[in-house]
Amino acid sequence: MGNQSRDEQDSKSRSTITRRRAAEVVLILLTTCGLSWFVISGTSVPGWDFRNNLWAPSYLLLHRQSPYRIEVLFDSGNAVWMPTIIGAFFPLGFLPSQQASNLWFVGNALGVVLLAWISSGFRRPPILVFAIALVAAFLFPPLVSHLRLGQLSI
């Protein structure tokens, strides 16, 4: 009798773990699909800093034009850029401006999430503390400004 109840407990425990893992996989897939749709949809407006200092110079460089002459693409603004950053992120120049901007935004937002996760000091931080940290970070005015402008710093 004791072995049978232990087997039932082990079976329930395994089914709970299986359901939890299945839910995690579904959540990861839905998040990936949602982020992919956001990047591809082209619904956001590229930030000035991203557009003028990263995307336009890399786009022009990949099309064998001078990366210093962004006025070929845009009427206003000038590039105040560092050539090393163009080398690191030149693949963004292969994408249209909207998609590259969305991808940049998603990358920066994920960077903030990762920063909050790592700074928690736990392998799996308490969900409430982690959620509060994320809400506080994304309501912090300088972070919102940096994300809207498309700046590199987090």
Backbone torsions as a table, in degrees:
resi	resn	phi	psi	omega
1	MET	NA	-41.1	-179.8
2	GLY	-63.6	-39.2	-179.9
3	ASN	-68.2	-35.8	-178.6
4	GLN	-66.4	-42.4	180.0
5	SER	-69.1	-33.7	176.9
6	ARG	-66.8	-39.8	177.1
7	ASP	-64.0	-39.4	178.0
8	GLU	-64.7	-40.5	178.1
9	GLN	-64.7	-43.1	178.3
10	ASP	-63.0	-39.8	179.1
11	SER	-64.6	-43.3	177.7
12	LYS	-64.4	-40.9	179.5
13	SER	-63.1	-44.0	178.9
14	ARG	-65.1	-40.5	-179.7
15	SER	-68.4	-34.9	176.6
16	THR	-65.5	-43.6	178.2
17	ILE	-64.5	-40.7	179.0
18	THR	-63.6	-43.8	178.6
19	ARG	-64.4	-40.5	179.5
20	ARG	-63.6	-45.2	178.7
21	ARG	-64.9	-39.3	177.5
22	ALA	-63.2	-41.3	177.8
23	ALA	-64.2	-39.5	177.8
24	GLU	-63.9	-42.9	179.2
25	VAL	-63.4	-43.9	178.7
26	VAL	-63.0	-42.4	179.0
27	LEU	-63.1	-42.8	178.3
28	ILE	-63.9	-43.6	178.7
29	LEU	-63.6	-43.7	178.6
30	LEU	-64.4	-40.8	177.7
31	THR	-63.9	-44.7	178.6
32	THR	-62.0	-44.0	178.3
33	CYS	-64.2	-42.2	179.4
34	GLY	-64.0	-44.3	178.4
35	LEU	-66.3	-39.0	177.7
36	SER	-63.4	-43.5	177.7
37	TRP	-61.6	-41.6	179.6
38	PHE	-61.2	-43.7	-179.4
39	VAL	-66.2	-43.6	-175.2
40	ILE	-76.4	-29.5	-172.8
41	SER	-63.5	-31.4	178.8
42	GLY	69.8	36.8	-176.0
43	THR	-92.4	-15.3	-176.5
44	SER	-90.9	163.3	175.8
45	VAL	-98.4	126.3	-178.3
46	PRO	-65.1	140.9	177.5
47	GLY	-69.7	150.5	-177.3
48	TRP	-58.2	-48.3	-177.8
49	ASP	-61.8	-45.1	179.8
50	PHE	-63.2	-48.2	-175.9
51	ARG	-63.5	-48.8	-174.4
52	ASN	-81.2	-30.4	-172.6
53	ASN	-105.4	-12.4	-179.4
54	LEU	-128.9	-57.2	-174.9
55	TRP	-67.6	-52.4	-175.6
56	ALA	-60.4	-48.4	178.3
57	PRO	-62.0	-39.5	179.5
58	SER	-70.3	-36.4	177.3
59	TYR	-62.3	-47.9	-180.0
60	LEU	-64.5	-40.7	179.2
61	LEU	-62.5	-42.2	179.0
62	LEU	-69.0	-22.0	177.8
63	HIS	-101.1	21.4	174.4
64	ARG	58.1	40.8	174.7
65	GLN	-122.0	166.3	-178.9
66	SER	-70.3	123.0	179.2
67	PRO	-69.5	-12.6	178.2
68	TYR	-80.7	-13.7	-173.0
69	ARG	-104.8	61.7	-178.2
70	ILE	-74.1	-9.5	177.4
71	GLU	-65.5	-12.4	173.7
72	VAL	-66.1	-32.7	-178.6
73	LEU	-95.4	-36.3	-172.8
74	PHE	-132.5	146.5	179.2
75	ASP	-73.9	-44.2	-174.4
76	SER	-105.6	148.8	173.9
77	GLY	98.9	162.1	178.5
78	ASN	-138.5	156.8	179.9
79	ALA	-88.7	124.0	172.3
80	VAL	-116.7	82.9	-168.1
81	TRP	-127.2	163.0	175.8
82	MET	-109.6	123.5	-176.7
83	PRO	-56.4	-28.7	-179.0
84	THR	-65.3	-35.0	-179.6
85	ILE	-69.9	-32.1	177.3
86	ILE	-64.9	-39.4	177.9
87	GLY	-64.3	-35.6	-178.5
88	ALA	-74.5	-33.9	-174.1
89	PHE	-118.9	25.2	-177.8
90	PHE	-59.6	-28.7	179.5
91	PRO	-59.4	-21.7	177.4
92	LEU	-63.8	-24.1	178.3
93	GLY	-69.3	-17.4	176.8
94	PHE	-74.7	-22.5	-177.3
95	LEU	-92.1	155.9	170.7
96	PRO	-62.7	157.7	-175.2
97	SER	-54.5	-45.4	-177.6
98	GLN	-62.8	-46.6	-178.7
99	GLN	-67.1	-40.9	178.3
100	ALA	-63.5	-39.9	178.6
101	SER	-63.9	-43.9	178.9
102	ASN	-64.3	-42.0	178.3
103	LEU	-63.1	-40.8	178.0
104	TRP	-62.8	-43.3	178.8
105	PHE	-61.9	-46.5	179.6
106	VAL	-61.6	-42.8	178.4
107	GLY	-60.9	-43.5	178.9
108	ASN	-67.3	-40.9	178.8
109	ALA	-64.2	-42.0	176.7
110	LEU	-65.4	-33.0	175.6
111	GLY	-62.6	-40.5	177.7
112	VAL	-65.4	-42.6	178.2
113	VAL	-61.7	-45.4	179.3
114	LEU	-63.6	-39.6	177.8
115	LEU	-62.1	-42.6	177.6
116	ALA	-65.0	-39.1	-180.0
117	TRP	-64.6	-48.8	-177.8
118	ILE	-66.0	-39.9	-177.8
119	SER	-72.5	-12.8	178.1
120	SER	-68.7	-24.9	178.0
121	GLY	81.1	2.0	-179.7
122	PHE	-112.5	153.5	173.4
123	ARG	-67.6	-42.0	172.3
124	ARG	-130.0	99.8	-177.5
125	PRO	-67.5	152.6	175.1
126	PRO	-56.7	131.4	-171.8
127	ILE	-60.3	-38.6	-179.3
128	LEU	-65.8	-45.8	179.3
129	VAL	-64.0	-41.9	179.7
130	PHE	-64.2	-43.4	179.4
131	ALA	-64.6	-42.0	178.0
132	ILE	-63.3	-41.2	178.8
133	ALA	-63.1	-41.1	179.5
134	LEU	-67.4	-43.7	179.4
135	VAL	-62.7	-43.2	179.0
136	ALA	-63.0	-41.2	-179.8
137	ALA	-64.9	-44.6	-176.9
138	PHE	-78.4	-8.5	172.7
139	LEU	-98.2	-5.3	179.9
140	PHE	-71.0	116.0	-172.4
141	PRO	-52.2	-44.0	179.3
142	PRO	-62.7	-34.9	178.5
143	LEU	-67.3	-43.0	178.5
144	VAL	-61.0	-42.9	178.9
145	SER	-63.0	-43.9	179.3
146	HIS	-63.6	-40.8	179.1
147	LEU	-66.6	-40.7	-179.8
148	ARG	-67.7	-37.1	-179.5
149	LEU	-79.0	-21.4	-178.7
150	GLY	83.5	30.7	-179.4
151	GLN	-76.8	158.1	-176.4
152	LEU	-76.6	-34.4	-172.9
153	SER	-71.1	147.6	175.7
154	ILE	-109.5	NA	NA
